[in-house]
Amino acid sequence: MEKLQVLTERGWELVVGYVGQHIETTPNRVDALPRKHPDIAHRILEEFQKDFPNREFRLA
């Protein structure tokens, strides 16, 4: 299943969610978005791109 990733100064990291304007990351693929519904992965990607236009995201 594809997971949402964000490009950080440390490279690509898995996204678990966000609090305010801070994106939370995790090393664990199980905890990364989307957790249970792979069919909404592209919608989640679009929402993060809209909410954080200055950050780079991908599904991988």
mmCIF file as Biopython writes it, N, C-alpha, C and O atoms, coordinates in Angstrom:
data_model
#
loop_
_atom_site.group_PDB
_atom_site.id
_atom_site.type_symbol
_atom_site.label_atom_id
_atom_site.label_alt_id
_atom_site.label_comp_id
_atom_site.label_asym_id
_atom_site.label_entity_id
_atom_site.label_seq_id
_atom_site.pdbx_PDB_ins_code
_atom_site.Cartn_x
_atom_site.Cartn_y
_atom_site.Cartn_z
_atom_site.occupancy
_atom_site.B_iso_or_equiv
_atom_site.auth_seq_id
_atom_site.auth_asym_id
_atom_site.pdbx_PDB_model_num
ATOM 1   N N  . MET A ? 1  ? 0.847  -1.178 0.000  1.0 0.0 1  A 1 
ATOM 2   C CA . MET A ? 1  ? 0.000  0.000  0.000  1.0 0.0 1  A 1 
ATOM 3   C C  . MET A ? 1  ? 0.891  1.240  0.000  1.0 0.0 1  A 1 
ATOM 4   O O  . MET A ? 1  ? 1.884  1.306  0.725  1.0 0.0 1  A 1 
ATOM 5   N N  . GLU A ? 2  ? 0.521  2.225  -0.826 1.0 0.0 2  A 1 
ATOM 6   C CA . GLU A ? 2  ? 1.263  3.480  -0.867 1.0 0.0 2  A 1 
ATOM 7   C C  . GLU A ? 2  ? 1.016  4.276  0.408  1.0 0.0 2  A 1 
ATOM 8   O O  . GLU A ? 2  ? -0.098 4.311  0.930  1.0 0.0 2  A 1 
ATOM 9   N N  . LYS A ? 3  ? 2.077  4.913  0.899  1.0 0.0 3  A 1 
ATOM 10  C CA . LYS A ? 3  ? 1.998  5.731  2.104  1.0 0.0 3  A 1 
ATOM 11  C C  . LYS A ? 3  ? 2.418  7.154  1.769  1.0 0.0 3  A 1 
ATOM 12  O O  . LYS A ? 3  ? 3.218  7.377  0.861  1.0 0.0 3  A 1 
ATOM 13  N N  . LEU A ? 4  ? 1.875  8.112  2.507  1.0 0.0 4  A 1 
ATOM 14  C CA . LEU A ? 4  ? 2.194  9.519  2.309  1.0 0.0 4  A 1 
ATOM 15  C C  . LEU A ? 4  ? 3.562  9.823  2.901  1.0 0.0 4  A 1 
ATOM 16  O O  . LEU A ? 4  ? 3.859  9.448  4.035  1.0 0.0 4  A 1 
ATOM 17  N N  . GLN A ? 5  ? 4.401  10.515 2.111  1.0 0.0 5  A 1 
ATOM 18  C CA . GLN A ? 5  ? 5.724  10.910 2.565  1.0 0.0 5  A 1 
ATOM 19  C C  . GLN A ? 5  ? 5.909  12.403 2.338  1.0 0.0 5  A 1 
ATOM 20  O O  . GLN A ? 5  ? 5.322  12.988 1.429  1.0 0.0 5  A 1 
ATOM 21  N N  . VAL A ? 6  ? 6.742  13.008 3.188  1.0 0.0 6  A 1 
ATOM 22  C CA . VAL A ? 6  ? 7.088  14.418 3.059  1.0 0.0 6  A 1 
ATOM 23  C C  . VAL A ? 6  ? 8.609  14.519 2.970  1.0 0.0 6  A 1 
ATOM 24  O O  . VAL A ? 6  ? 9.329  13.783 3.644  1.0 0.0 6  A 1 
ATOM 25  N N  . LEU A ? 7  ? 9.088  15.439 2.130  1.0 0.0 7  A 1 
ATOM 26  C CA . LEU A ? 7  ? 10.522 15.659 1.996  1.0 0.0 7  A 1 
ATOM 27  C C  . LEU A ? 7  ? 10.976 16.594 3.111  1.0 0.0 7  A 1 
ATOM 28  O O  . LEU A ? 7  ? 10.468 17.708 3.242  1.0 0.0 7  A 1 
ATOM 29  N N  . THR A ? 8  ? 11.935 16.136 3.913  1.0 0.0 8  A 1 
ATOM 30  C CA . THR A ? 8  ? 12.491 16.944 5.000  1.0 0.0 8  A 1 
ATOM 31  C C  . THR A ? 8  ? 13.992 17.092 4.778  1.0 0.0 8  A 1 
ATOM 32  O O  . THR A ? 8  ? 14.534 16.566 3.806  1.0 0.0 8  A 1 
ATOM 33  N N  . GLU A ? 9  ? 14.654 17.800 5.667  1.0 0.0 9  A 1 
ATOM 34  C CA . GLU A ? 9  ? 16.105 17.950 5.571  1.0 0.0 9  A 1 
ATOM 35  C C  . GLU A ? 9  ? 16.820 16.608 5.751  1.0 0.0 9  A 1 
ATOM 36  O O  . GLU A ? 9  ? 17.993 16.485 5.398  1.0 0.0 9  A 1 
ATOM 37  N N  . ARG A ? 10 ? 16.142 15.621 6.284  1.0 0.0 10 A 1 
ATOM 38  C CA . ARG A ? 10 ? 16.709 14.276 6.467  1.0 0.0 10 A 1 
ATOM 39  C C  . ARG A ? 10 ? 16.339 13.329 5.328  1.0 0.0 10 A 1 
ATOM 40  O O  . ARG A ? 10 ? 16.739 12.165 5.347  1.0 0.0 10 A 1 
ATOM 41  N N  . GLY A ? 11 ? 15.587 13.803 4.341  1.0 0.0 11 A 1 
ATOM 42  C CA . GLY A ? 11 ? 15.130 12.963 3.230  1.0 0.0 11 A 1 
ATOM 43  C C  . GLY A ? 11 ? 13.634 12.726 3.330  1.0 0.0 11 A 1 
ATOM 44  O O  . GLY A ? 11 ? 12.932 13.452 4.034  1.0 0.0 11 A 1 
ATOM 45  N N  . TRP A ? 12 ? 13.142 11.713 2.628  1.0 0.0 12 A 1 
ATOM 46  C CA . TRP A ? 12 ? 11.716 11.401 2.626  1.0 0.0 12 A 1 
ATOM 47  C C  . TRP A ? 12 ? 11.339 10.689 3.919  1.0 0.0 12 A 1 
ATOM 48  O O  . TRP A ? 12 ? 11.977 9.712  4.311  1.0 0.0 12 A 1 
ATOM 49  N N  . GLU A ? 13 ? 10.283 11.193 4.584  1.0 0.0 13 A 1 
ATOM 50  C CA . GLU A ? 13 ? 9.805  10.595 5.828  1.0 0.0 13 A 1 
ATOM 51  C C  . GLU A ? 13 ? 8.313  10.311 5.717  1.0 0.0 13 A 1 
ATOM 52  O O  . GLU A ? 13 ? 7.584  11.025 5.028  1.0 0.0 13 A 1 
ATOM 53  N N  . LEU A ? 14 ? 7.872  9.268  6.397  1.0 0.0 14 A 1 
ATOM 54  C CA . LEU A ? 14 ? 6.462  8.879  6.413  1.0 0.0 14 A 1 
ATOM 55  C C  . LEU A ? 14 ? 5.656  9.837  7.284  1.0 0.0 14 A 1 
ATOM 56  O O  . LEU A ? 14 ? 6.103  10.223 8.364  1.0 0.0 14 A 1 
ATOM 57  N N  . VAL A ? 15 ? 4.475  10.220 6.818  1.0 0.0 15 A 1 
ATOM 58  C CA . VAL A ? 15 ? 3.615  11.170 7.533  1.0 0.0 15 A 1 
ATOM 59  C C  . VAL A ? 15 ? 2.583  10.410 8.362  1.0 0.0 15 A 1 
ATOM 60  O O  . VAL A ? 15 ? 1.902  9.513  7.864  1.0 0.0 15 A 1 
ATOM 61  N N  . VAL A ? 16 ? 2.482  10.790 9.643  1.0 0.0 16 A 1 
ATOM 62  C CA . VAL A ? 16 ? 1.487  10.184 10.524 1.0 0.0 16 A 1 
ATOM 63  C C  . VAL A ? 16 ? 0.318  11.142 10.765 1.0 0.0 16 A 1 
ATOM 64  O O  . VAL A ? 16 ? -0.766 10.706 11.153 1.0 0.0 16 A 1 
ATOM 65  N N  . GLY A ? 17 ? 0.528  12.443 10.539 1.0 0.0 17 A 1 
ATOM 66  C CA . GLY A ? 17 ? -0.522 13.437 10.737 1.0 0.0 17 A 1 
ATOM 67  C C  . GLY A ? 17 ? 0.090  14.812 10.915 1.0 0.0 17 A 1 
ATOM 68  O O  . GLY A ? 17 ? 1.266  15.020 10.618 1.0 0.0 17 A 1 
ATOM 69  N N  . TYR A ? 18 ? -0.716 15.756 11.405 1.0 0.0 18 A 1 
ATOM 70  C CA . TYR A ? 18 ? -0.182 17.084 11.679 1.0 0.0 18 A 1 
ATOM 71  C C  . TYR A ? 18 ? -0.925 17.717 12.842 1.0 0.0 18 A 1 
ATOM 72  O O  . TYR A ? 18 ? -2.081 17.404 13.124 1.0 0.0 18 A 1 
ATOM 73  N N  . VAL A ? 19 ? -0.212 18.625 13.509 1.0 0.0 19 A 1 
ATOM 74  C CA . VAL A ? 19 ? -0.770 19.407 14.607 1.0 0.0 19 A 1 
ATOM 75  C C  . VAL A ? 19 ? -0.482 20.863 14.269 1.0 0.0 19 A 1 
ATOM 76  O O  . VAL A ? 19 ? 0.677  21.273 14.224 1.0 0.0 19 A 1 
ATOM 77  N N  . GLY A ? 20 ? -1.530 21.645 14.031 1.0 0.0 20 A 1 
ATOM 78  C CA . GLY A ? 20 ? -1.331 23.027 13.616 1.0 0.0 20 A 1 
ATOM 79  C C  . GLY A ? 20 ? -0.595 23.057 12.287 1.0 0.0 20 A 1 
ATOM 80  O O  . GLY A ? 20 ? -1.074 22.499 11.300 1.0 0.0 20 A 1 
ATOM 81  N N  . GLN A ? 21 ? 0.561  23.702 12.252 1.0 0.0 21 A 1 
ATOM 82  C CA . GLN A ? 21 ? 1.376  23.755 11.038 1.0 0.0 21 A 1 
ATOM 83  C C  . GLN A ? 21 ? 2.584  22.827 11.120 1.0 0.0 21 A 1 
ATOM 84  O O  . GLN A ? 21 ? 3.494  22.930 10.298 1.0 0.0 21 A 1 
ATOM 85  N N  . HIS A ? 22 ? 2.608  21.916 12.104 1.0 0.0 22 A 1 
ATOM 86  C CA . HIS A ? 22 ? 3.714  20.968 12.266 1.0 0.0 22 A 1 
ATOM 87  C C  . HIS A ? 22 ? 3.301  19.592 11.753 1.0 0.0 22 A 1 
ATOM 88  O O  . HIS A ? 22 ? 2.312  19.023 12.214 1.0 0.0 22 A 1 
ATOM 89  N N  . ILE A ? 23 ? 4.059  19.065 10.804 1.0 0.0 23 A 1 
ATOM 90  C CA . ILE A ? 23 ? 3.791  17.740 10.247 1.0 0.0 23 A 1 
ATOM 91  C C  . ILE A ? 23 ? 4.499  16.702 11.108 1.0 0.0 23 A 1 
ATOM 92  O O  . ILE A ? 23 ? 5.707  16.783 11.331 1.0 0.0 23 A 1 
ATOM 93  N N  . GLU A ? 24 ? 3.738  15.732 11.586 1.0 0.0 24 A 1 
ATOM 94  C CA . GLU A ? 24 ? 4.290  14.645 12.400 1.0 0.0 24 A 1 
ATOM 95  C C  . GLU A ? 24 ? 4.727  13.508 11.483 1.0 0.0 24 A 1 
ATOM 96  O O  . GLU A ? 24 ? 3.981  13.102 10.591 1.0 0.0 24 A 1 
ATOM 97  N N  . THR A ? 25 ? 5.944  12.992 11.706 1.0 0.0 25 A 1 
ATOM 98  C CA . THR A ? 25 ? 6.447  11.883 10.900 1.0 0.0 25 A 1 
ATOM 99  C C  . THR A ? 25 ? 6.725  10.676 11.783 1.0 0.0 25 A 1 
ATOM 100 O O  . THR A ? 25 ? 6.774  10.780 13.009 1.0 0.0 25 A 1 
ATOM 101 N N  . THR A ? 26 ? 6.906  9.528  11.137 1.0 0.0 26 A 1 
ATOM 102 C CA . THR A ? 26 ? 7.147  8.277  11.847 1.0 0.0 26 A 1 
ATOM 103 C C  . THR A ? 26 ? 8.062  7.388  11.009 1.0 0.0 26 A 1 
ATOM 104 O O  . THR A ? 26 ? 8.016  7.451  9.780  1.0 0.0 26 A 1 
ATOM 105 N N  . PRO A ? 27 ? 8.884  6.573  11.639 1.0 0.0 27 A 1 
ATOM 106 C CA . PRO A ? 27 ? 9.675  5.599  10.883 1.0 0.0 27 A 1 
ATOM 107 C C  . PRO A ? 27 ? 8.883  4.321  10.579 1.0 0.0 27 A 1 
ATOM 108 O O  . PRO A ? 27 ? 9.347  3.467  9.824  1.0 0.0 27 A 1 
ATOM 109 N N  . ASN A ? 28 ? 7.699  4.194  11.165 1.0 0.0 28 A 1 
ATOM 110 C CA . ASN A ? 28 ? 6.905  2.975  11.086 1.0 0.0 28 A 1 
ATOM 111 C C  . ASN A ? 28 ? 5.846  3.085  9.983  1.0 0.0 28 A 1 
ATOM 112 O O  . ASN A ? 28 ? 4.940  3.912  10.083 1.0 0.0 28 A 1 
ATOM 113 N N  . ARG A ? 29 ? 5.947  2.261  8.933  1.0 0.0 29 A 1 
ATOM 114 C CA . ARG A ? 29 ? 4.980  2.293  7.823  1.0 0.0 29 A 1 
ATOM 115 C C  . ARG A ? 29 ? 3.559  1.994  8.285  1.0 0.0 29 A 1 
ATOM 116 O O  . ARG A ? 29 ? 2.605  2.503  7.697  1.0 0.0 29 A 1 
ATOM 117 N N  . VAL A ? 30 ? 3.399  1.187  9.314  1.0 0.0 30 A 1 
ATOM 118 C CA . VAL A ? 30 ? 2.062  0.818  9.796  1.0 0.0 30 A 1 
ATOM 119 C C  . VAL A ? 30 ? 1.313  2.048  10.308 1.0 0.0 30 A 1 
ATOM 120 O O  . VAL A ? 30 ? 0.098  2.143  10.138 1.0 0.0 30 A 1 
ATOM 121 N N  . ASP A ? 31 ? 2.024  2.989  10.931 1.0 0.0 31 A 1 
ATOM 122 C CA . ASP A ? 31 ? 1.401  4.180  11.503 1.0 0.0 31 A 1 
ATOM 123 C C  . ASP A ? 31 ? 1.176  5.297  10.487 1.0 0.0 31 A 1 
ATOM 124 O O  . ASP A ? 31 ? 0.424  6.231  10.765 1.0 0.0 31 A 1 
ATOM 125 N N  . ALA A ? 32 ? 1.808  5.224  9.321  1.0 0.0 32 A 1 
ATOM 126 C CA . ALA A ? 32 ? 1.742  6.296  8.332  1.0 0.0 32 A 1 
ATOM 127 C C  . ALA A ? 32 ? 0.380  6.325  7.634  1.0 0.0 32 A 1 
ATOM 128 O O  . ALA A ? 32 ? -0.338 5.326  7.591  1.0 0.0 32 A 1 
ATOM 129 N N  . LEU A ? 33 ? 0.045  7.505  7.087  1.0 0.0 33 A 1 
ATOM 130 C CA . LEU A ? 33 ? -1.206 7.693  6.352  1.0 0.0 33 A 1 
ATOM 131 C C  . LEU A ? 33 ? -1.096 7.142  4.942  1.0 0.0 33 A 1 
ATOM 132 O O  . LEU A ? 33 ? -0.010 7.218  4.369  1.0 0.0 33 A 1 
ATOM 133 N N  . PRO A ? 34 ? -2.133 6.598  4.351  1.0 0.0 34 A 1 
ATOM 134 C CA . PRO A ? 34 ? -3.390 6.211  4.980  1.0 0.0 34 A 1 
ATOM 135 C C  . PRO A ? 34 ? -3.220 4.895  5.727  1.0 0.0 34 A 1 
ATOM 136 O O  . PRO A ? 34 ? -2.498 4.004  5.280  1.0 0.0 34 A 1 
ATOM 137 N N  . ARG A ? 35 ? -3.884 4.784  6.855  1.0 0.0 35 A 1 
ATOM 138 C CA . ARG A ? 35 ? -3.713 3.604  7.696  1.0 0.0 35 A 1 
ATOM 139 C C  . ARG A ? 35 ? -4.548 2.418  7.223  1.0 0.0 35 A 1 
ATOM 140 O O  . ARG A ? 35 ? -4.021 1.315  7.076  1.0 0.0 35 A 1 
ATOM 141 N N  . LYS A ? 36 ? -5.842 2.627  6.982  1.0 0.0 36 A 1 
ATOM 142 C CA . LYS A ? 36 ? -6.728 1.501  6.688  1.0 0.0 36 A 1 
ATOM 143 C C  . LYS A ? 36 ? -7.445 1.591  5.352  1.0 0.0 36 A 1 
ATOM 144 O O  . LYS A ? 36 ? -8.064 0.618  4.922  1.0 0.0 36 A 1 
ATOM 145 N N  . HIS A ? 37 ? -7.375 2.729  4.692  1.0 0.0 37 A 1 
ATOM 146 C CA . HIS A ? 37 ? -8.157 2.927  3.467  1.0 0.0 37 A 1 
ATOM 147 C C  . HIS A ? 37 ? -7.256 3.380  2.319  1.0 0.0 37 A 1 
ATOM 148 O O  . HIS A ? 37 ? -7.160 4.577  2.049  1.0 0.0 37 A 1 
ATOM 149 N N  . PRO A ? 38 ? -6.595 2.439  1.639  1.0 0.0 38 A 1 
ATOM 150 C CA . PRO A ? 38 ? -5.685 2.819  0.556  1.0 0.0 38 A 1 
ATOM 151 C C  . PRO A ? 38 ? -6.374 3.547  -0.592 1.0 0.0 38 A 1 
ATOM 152 O O  . PRO A ? 38 ? -5.715 4.255  -1.353 1.0 0.0 38 A 1 
ATOM 153 N N  . ASP A ? 39 ? -7.679 3.386  -0.728 1.0 0.0 39 A 1 
ATOM 154 C CA . ASP A ? 39 ? -8.409 4.032  -1.817 1.0 0.0 39 A 1 
ATOM 155 C C  . ASP A ? 39 ? -8.493 5.550  -1.667 1.0 0.0 39 A 1 
ATOM 156 O O  . ASP A ? 39 ? -8.822 6.236  -2.634 1.0 0.0 39 A 1 
ATOM 157 N N  . ILE A ? 40 ? -8.206 6.087  -0.491 1.0 0.0 40 A 1 
ATOM 158 C CA . ILE A ? 40 ? -8.259 7.544  -0.302 1.0 0.0 40 A 1 
ATOM 159 C C  . ILE A ? 40 ? -6.865 8.175  -0.256 1.0 0.0 40 A 1 
ATOM 160 O O  . ILE A ? 40 ? -6.733 9.350  0.087  1.0 0.0 40 A 1 
ATOM 161 N N  . ALA A ? 41 ? -5.841 7.421  -0.591 1.0 0.0 41 A 1 
ATOM 162 C CA . ALA A ? 41 ? -4.463 7.925  -0.524 1.0 0.0 41 A 1 
ATOM 163 C C  . ALA A ? 41 ? -4.281 9.191  -1.361 1.0 0.0 41 A 1 
ATOM 164 O O  . ALA A ? 41 ? -3.645 10.142 -0.905 1.0 0.0 41 A 1 
ATOM 165 N N  . HIS A ? 42 ? -4.824 9.216  -2.568 1.0 0.0 42 A 1 
ATOM 166 C CA . HIS A ? 42 ? -4.650 10.386 -3.434 1.0 0.0 42 A 1 
ATOM 167 C C  . HIS A ? 42 ? -5.389 11.607 -2.888 1.0 0.0 42 A 1 
ATOM 168 O O  . HIS A ? 42 ? -4.919 12.733 -3.049 1.0 0.0 42 A 1 
ATOM 169 N N  . ARG A ? 43 ? -6.530 11.401 -2.249 1.0 0.0 43 A 1 
ATOM 170 C CA . ARG A ? 43 ? -7.247 12.527 -1.626 1.0 0.0 43 A 1 
ATOM 171 C C  . ARG A ? 43 ? -6.448 13.091 -0.458 1.0 0.0 43 A 1 
ATOM 172 O O  . ARG A ? 43 ? -6.378 14.307 -0.281 1.0 0.0 43 A 1 
ATOM 173 N N  . ILE A ? 44 ? -5.844 12.212 0.341  1.0 0.0 44 A 1 
ATOM 174 C CA . ILE A ? 44 ? -5.016 12.666 1.460  1.0 0.0 44 A 1 
ATOM 175 C C  . ILE A ? 44 ? -3.827 13.464 0.928  1.0 0.0 44 A 1 
ATOM 176 O O  . ILE A ? 44 ? -3.496 14.520 1.467  1.0 0.0 44 A 1 
ATOM 177 N N  . LEU A ? 45 ? -3.188 12.963 -0.125 1.0 0.0 45 A 1 
ATOM 178 C CA . LEU A ? 45 ? -2.068 13.675 -0.744 1.0 0.0 45 A 1 
ATOM 179 C C  . LEU A ? 45 ? -2.501 15.064 -1.198 1.0 0.0 45 A 1 
ATOM 180 O O  . LEU A ? 45 ? -1.802 16.041 -0.931 1.0 0.0 45 A 1 
ATOM 181 N N  . GLU A ? 46 ? -3.634 15.169 -1.874 1.0 0.0 46 A 1 
ATOM 182 C CA . GLU A ? 46 ? -4.134 16.461 -2.351 1.0 0.0 46 A 1 
ATOM 183 C C  . GLU A ? 46 ? -4.402 17.423 -1.202 1.0 0.0 46 A 1 
ATOM 184 O O  . GLU A ? 46 ? -4.099 18.612 -1.309 1.0 0.0 46 A 1 
ATOM 185 N N  . GLU A ? 47 ? -4.966 16.929 -0.107 1.0 0.0 47 A 1 
ATOM 186 C CA . GLU A ? 47 ? -5.253 17.783 1.051  1.0 0.0 47 A 1 
ATOM 187 C C  . GLU A ? 47 ? -3.969 18.318 1.678  1.0 0.0 47 A 1 
ATOM 188 O O  . GLU A ? 47 ? -3.897 19.499 2.021  1.0 0.0 47 A 1 
ATOM 189 N N  . PHE A ? 48 ? -2.962 17.471 1.832  1.0 0.0 48 A 1 
ATOM 190 C CA . PHE A ? 48 ? -1.691 17.924 2.400  1.0 0.0 48 A 1 
ATOM 191 C C  . PHE A ? 48 ? -1.018 18.930 1.470  1.0 0.0 48 A 1 
ATOM 192 O O  . PHE A ? 48 ? -0.447 19.912 1.944  1.0 0.0 48 A 1 
ATOM 193 N N  . GLN A ? 49 ? -1.073 18.704 0.152  1.0 0.0 49 A 1 
ATOM 194 C CA . GLN A ? 49 ? -0.491 19.648 -0.798 1.0 0.0 49 A 1 
ATOM 195 C C  . GLN A ? 49 ? -1.196 20.995 -0.731 1.0 0.0 49 A 1 
ATOM 196 O O  . GLN A ? 49 ? -0.556 22.036 -0.878 1.0 0.0 49 A 1 
ATOM 197 N N  . LYS A ? 50 ? -2.497 20.986 -0.513 1.0 0.0 50 A 1 
ATOM 198 C CA . LYS A ? 50 ? -3.266 22.225 -0.403 1.0 0.0 50 A 1 
ATOM 199 C C  . LYS A ? 50 ? -2.953 22.939 0.914  1.0 0.0 50 A 1 
ATOM 200 O O  . LYS A ? 50 ? -2.761 24.155 0.928  1.0 0.0 50 A 1 
ATOM 201 N N  . ASP A ? 51 ? -2.900 22.190 2.021  1.0 0.0 51 A 1 
ATOM 202 C CA . ASP A ? 51 ? -2.683 22.782 3.342  1.0 0.0 51 A 1 
ATOM 203 C C  . ASP A ? 51 ? -1.237 23.211 3.580  1.0 0.0 51 A 1 
ATOM 204 O O  . ASP A ? 51 ? -0.985 24.117 4.374  1.0 0.0 51 A 1 
ATOM 205 N N  . PHE A ? 52 ? -0.287 22.571 2.900  1.0 0.0 52 A 1 
ATOM 206 C CA . PHE A ? 52 ? 1.137  22.872 3.067  1.0 0.0 52 A 1 
ATOM 207 C C  . PHE A ? 52 ? 1.773  23.083 1.687  1.0 0.0 52 A 1 
ATOM 208 O O  . PHE A ? 52 ? 2.556  22.246 1.239  1.0 0.0 52 A 1 
ATOM 209 N N  . PRO A ? 53 ? 1.444  24.196 1.007  1.0 0.0 53 A 1 
ATOM 210 C CA . PRO A ? 53 ? 1.915  24.398 -0.364 1.0 0.0 53 A 1 
ATOM 211 C C  . PRO A ? 53 ? 3.432  24.555 -0.490 1.0 0.0 53 A 1 
ATOM 212 O O  . PRO A ? 53 ? 3.977  24.380 -1.580 1.0 0.0 53 A 1 
ATOM 213 N N  . ASN A ? 54 ? 4.114  24.880 0.592  1.0 0.0 54 A 1 
ATOM 214 C CA . ASN A ? 54 ? 5.562  25.068 0.544  1.0 0.0 54 A 1 
ATOM 215 C C  . ASN A ? 54 ? 6.336  23.784 0.850  1.0 0.0 54 A 1 
ATOM 216 O O  . ASN A ? 54 ? 7.564  23.817 0.936  1.0 0.0 54 A 1 
ATOM 217 N N  . ARG A ? 55 ? 5.644  22.662 1.016  1.0 0.0 55 A 1 
ATOM 218 C CA . ARG A ? 55 ? 6.286  21.370 1.308  1.0 0.0 55 A 1 
ATOM 219 C C  . ARG A ? 55 ? 6.074  20.422 0.134  1.0 0.0 55 A 1 
ATOM 220 O O  . ARG A ? 55 ? 5.115  20.570 -0.624 1.0 0.0 55 A 1 
ATOM 221 N N  . GLU A ? 56 ? 6.967  19.450 -0.014 1.0 0.0 56 A 1 
ATOM 222 C CA . GLU A ? 56 ? 6.866  18.472 -1.097 1.0 0.0 56 A 1 
ATOM 223 C C  . GLU A ? 56 ? 6.409  17.128 -0.536 1.0 0.0 56 A 1 
ATOM 224 O O  . GLU A ? 56 ? 6.990  16.614 0.420  1.0 0.0 56 A 1 
ATOM 225 N N  . PHE A ? 57 ? 5.358  16.562 -1.142 1.0 0.0 57 A 1 
ATOM 226 C CA . PHE A ? 57 ? 4.780  15.289 -0.705 1.0 0.0 57 A 1 
ATOM 227 C C  . PHE A ? 57 ? 4.767  14.305 -1.862 1.0 0.0 57 A 1 
ATOM 228 O O  . PHE A ? 57 ? 4.820  14.693 -3.029 1.0 0.0 57 A 1 
ATOM 229 N N  . ARG A ? 58 ? 4.695  13.015 -1.516 1.0 0.0 58 A 1 
ATOM 230 C CA . ARG A ? 58 ? 4.532  11.969 -2.520 1.0 0.0 58 A 1 
ATOM 231 C C  . ARG A ? 58 ? 3.893  10.745 -1.877 1.0 0.0 58 A 1 
ATOM 232 O O  . ARG A ? 58 ? 3.865  10.611 -0.653 1.0 0.0 58 A 1 
ATOM 233 N N  . LEU A ? 59 ? 3.385  9.862  -2.715 1.0 0.0 59 A 1 
ATOM 234 C CA . LEU A ? 59 ? 2.909  8.552  -2.272 1.0 0.0 59 A 1 
ATOM 235 C C  . LEU A ? 59 ? 3.939  7.529  -2.725 1.0 0.0 59 A 1 
ATOM 236 O O  . LEU A ? 59 ? 4.328  7.507  -3.892 1.0 0.0 59 A 1 
ATOM 237 N N  . ALA A ? 60 ? 4.373  6.694  -1.812 1.0 0.0 60 A 1 
ATOM 238 C CA . ALA A ? 60 ? 5.370  5.668  -2.161 1.0 0.0 60 A 1 
ATOM 239 C C  . ALA A ? 60 ? 5.200  4.458  -1.276 1.0 0.0 60 A 1 
ATOM 240 O O  . ALA A ? 60 ? 5.942  3.485  -1.411 1.0 0.0 60 A 1 
#
